[in-house]
Amino acid sequence: MSQIDSELIARINVLAKKKKEGTLTSEESIEQQELRAIYIKEFRKGFKSQLTSIKVVDPEGNDVTPEKLKQEKEKNKLS
């Protein structure tokens, strides 16, 4: 799953609504925790991917991308 699935979000929202209404079962509570963990993992993965694709350029057109970011890009290319 490279992107956050719309079905995942829909199910999280259904469970959140049930929790708000006070009708969430213990099994659904466990499912909700698991789905939220998946969501957070995928969100972080996508966010990291966005950050590593950024190139920072100063007004003169020089690449001033931080070394740490350049190293992370190289690391991802090798993976």
C-alpha positions in Angstrom: 0.0 0.0 0.0 1.9 3.0 -1.2 -0.9 5.5 -0.7 -3.4 5.6 2.1 -6.4 3.6 0.9 -9.8 5.4 0.9 -11.4 2.2 2.4 -9.0 2.4 5.3 -9.9 6.0 6.0 -13.6 5.2 5.6 -13.4 2.3 8.1 -11.4 4.5 10.6 -14.2 7.2 10.3 -16.9 4.6 10.9 -15.2 3.4 14.0 -14.6 6.9 15.2 -18.2 7.7 14.9 -19.2 4.5 16.8 -16.8 5.5 19.5 -18.3 8.9 19.8 -21.7 7.4 20.0 -20.5 5.0 22.7 -21.4 1.9 20.7 -17.8 0.7 20.0 -17.1 -2.9 21.0 -13.8 -4.1 22.4 -13.0 -5.9 19.2 -13.8 -2.8 17.2 -11.6 -0.8 19.5 -8.7 -3.1 18.8 -9.4 -2.9 15.1 -9.4 0.9 15.4 -6.0 0.9 17.0 -4.6 -1.3 14.3 -6.1 0.7 11.5 -4.7 3.9 13.0 -1.3 2.4 13.3 -1.4 1.4 9.6 -2.6 4.9 8.7 0.2 6.6 10.6 2.8 4.3 9.1 1.6 5.0 5.6 1.3 8.7 6.2 4.9 8.9 7.5 6.1 6.8 4.6 4.5 9.2 2.1 5.7 12.3 3.9 9.3 11.0 4.0 9.1 10.3 0.3 7.9 13.9 -0.3 10.7 15.3 1.8 13.4 13.2 0.1 12.3 14.4 -3.3 12.8 18.1 -2.4 15.8 20.1 -3.8 16.6 23.4 -2.1 17.9 26.1 -4.4 19.1 29.6 -3.3 18.2 32.8 -5.3 21.3 32.4 -7.5 20.3 28.9 -8.5 22.8 27.0 -6.4 21.8 23.7 -4.9 21.8 24.2 -1.1 20.1 21.0 -0.2 21.2 19.9 3.3 23.8 17.1 3.3 21.5 15.0 5.5 18.8 15.1 2.9 21.2 14.4 0.1 22.5 11.3 2.0 18.9 10.1 2.6 18.2 10.4 -1.2 21.3 8.3 -2.0 20.3 5.8 0.6 16.8 5.5 -1.0 18.3 5.1 -4.4 20.3 2.1 -3.2 17.3 0.4 -1.6 
